[in-house]
């Protein structure tokens, strides 16, 4: 339950991230597991840093920051993931065929054609990568 890539001596990353906003906490966790000097990392460090940037951009937007002035609503780039479950609830995203989904709580996604009534979909790796839909 306590992976080594989240452990720093007697401190776990969760102890820090629980004291932060949701966006900041997620960013800290992605940075912590990808930038360790001891080399104990999880997955692809570059992908984790892009995920951290995604959460930092959203925190800047939440705080009303206007220093991000791109056509996509102020965020640096859409997040692209191999596992749709890593998107926060409320995120709209597409699969590799261009079908659109909405990430909702409890591990489910809604197909665009059925927002918000019914149509929970089970998505597998064959439909990856999943790409965030940005407004703007």
Secondary structure per residue as TSV (DSSP state, phi and psi in degrees):
chain	resnum	aa	ss	phi	psi
A	1	X	-	360.0	-20.5
A	2	X	-	-117.2	81.5
A	3	X	-	-59.5	145.3
A	4	X	G	-62.2	-28.7
A	5	X	G	-73.2	-8.0
A	6	X	G	-105.3	2.0
A	7	X	E	-100.6	134.0
A	8	X	E	-133.8	87.7
A	9	X	T	63.1	-122.6
A	10	X	T	-88.1	0.1
A	11	X	E	-109.7	136.2
A	12	X	E	-107.5	147.9
A	13	X	H	-55.5	-36.5
A	14	X	H	-60.3	-32.1
A	15	X	H	-63.9	-31.3
A	16	X	H	-81.9	-48.3
A	17	X	H	-66.0	-26.3
A	18	X	T	-67.4	-16.3
A	19	X	T	-93.9	3.9
A	20	X	S	-117.7	170.4
A	21	X	-	-64.2	165.0
A	22	X	H	-58.7	-46.2
A	23	X	H	-62.8	-47.4
A	24	X	H	-64.9	-40.7
A	25	X	H	-60.9	-42.9
A	26	X	H	-63.9	-43.5
A	27	X	H	-59.9	-44.8
A	28	X	H	-60.1	-43.1
A	29	X	H	-63.9	-43.0
A	30	X	H	-65.2	-40.2
A	31	X	H	-67.3	-43.7
A	32	X	H	-60.9	-37.9
A	33	X	H	-86.5	-5.2
A	34	X	H	-115.3	-15.4
A	35	X	-	-118.6	28.6
A	36	X	-	-74.9	136.0
A	37	X	T	-73.2	-21.1
A	38	X	T	-83.8	-1.9
A	39	X	-	80.7	1.5
A	40	X	-	-82.4	92.4
A	41	X	-	-123.0	165.6
A	42	X	-	-116.1	128.3
A	43	X	S	66.6	-147.4
A	44	X	-	-94.7	112.7
A	45	X	H	-58.1	-38.4
A	46	X	H	-65.0	-41.1
A	47	X	H	-64.0	-41.1
A	48	X	H	-64.7	-37.2
A	49	X	H	-68.3	-35.1
A	50	X	H	-65.4	-39.0
A	51	X	H	-64.1	-42.6
A	52	X	H	-60.7	-44.1
A	53	X	H	-60.4	-38.7
A	54	X	H	-58.3	-45.4
A	55	X	H	-71.1	-36.8
A	56	X	H	-64.0	-43.4
A	57	X	H	-58.6	-41.1
A	58	X	H	-68.0	-35.4
A	59	X	H	-67.4	-40.0
A	60	X	H	-60.2	-44.4
A	61	X	H	-63.5	-41.0
A	62	X	H	-61.6	-35.0
A	63	X	T	-82.5	1.8
A	64	X	T	85.0	13.3
A	65	X	-	-63.1	138.8
A	66	X	-	-121.4	18.2
A	67	X	-	-82.9	-4.6
A	68	X	-	-103.4	104.7
A	69	X	-	-119.5	63.5
A	70	X	-	-103.1	168.0
A	71	X	T	-68.2	-16.9
A	72	X	T	-93.8	31.2
A	73	X	T	88.4	12.2
A	74	X	S	101.9	-2.7
A	75	X	-	-99.5	147.9
A	76	X	S	-62.8	-45.2
A	77	X	S	-168.1	156.8
A	78	X	-	-67.7	142.7
A	79	X	-	-79.3	135.2
A	80	X	E	-121.6	125.1
A	81	X	E	-130.3	152.1
A	82	X	S	-83.1	-19.8
A	83	X	-	-123.6	110.7
A	84	X	G	-60.9	-23.0
A	85	X	G	-65.3	-15.9
A	86	X	G	-80.2	-11.5
A	87	X	S	-73.6	140.5
A	88	X	-	-69.2	154.8
A	89	X	T	-55.8	140.6
A	90	X	T	95.1	-6.0
A	91	X	-	-83.8	130.5
A	92	X	E	-89.8	138.6
A	93	X	E	-150.8	163.2
A	94	X	E	-117.7	155.8
A	95	X	-	-92.6	-174.8
A	96	X	T	-71.0	-10.2
A	97	X	T	-94.1	-5.0
A	98	X	-	90.5	2.3
A	99	X	-	-70.8	137.5
A	100	X	E	-100.4	144.0
A	101	X	E	-136.6	163.2
A	102	X	E	-124.2	124.6
A	103	X	E	-78.3	125.1
A	104	X	-	-120.1	174.8
A	105	X	S	-61.9	164.7
A	106	X	T	64.9	30.0
A	107	X	T	75.2	17.5
A	108	X	-	-109.5	158.9
A	109	X	E	-129.9	149.3
A	110	X	E	-107.9	132.0
A	111	X	E	-68.7	143.1
A	112	X	G	-54.2	-39.5
A	113	X	G	-61.6	-18.2
A	114	X	G	-117.8	11.7
A	115	X	T	-56.8	133.9
A	116	X	T	-102.3	15.2
A	117	X	T	-70.7	-65.7
A	118	X	S	-149.5	179.9
A	119	X	-	108.3	41.4
A	120	X	E	-63.7	129.0
A	121	X	E	-107.2	150.4
A	122	X	-	-108.4	113.5
A	123	X	-	-103.2	141.2
A	124	X	-	-119.1	174.6
A	125	X	G	-59.3	-25.8
A	126	X	G	-64.0	-19.3
A	127	X	G	-95.1	-1.1
A	128	X	-	-75.3	158.5
A	129	X	-	-79.5	156.3
A	130	X	E	-101.8	131.4
A	131	X	E	-121.6	129.7
A	132	X	E	-59.4	141.2
A	133	X	-	-96.5	119.4
A	134	X	-	-99.2	138.1
A	135	X	-	-84.2	147.1
A	136	X	-	132.7	360.0
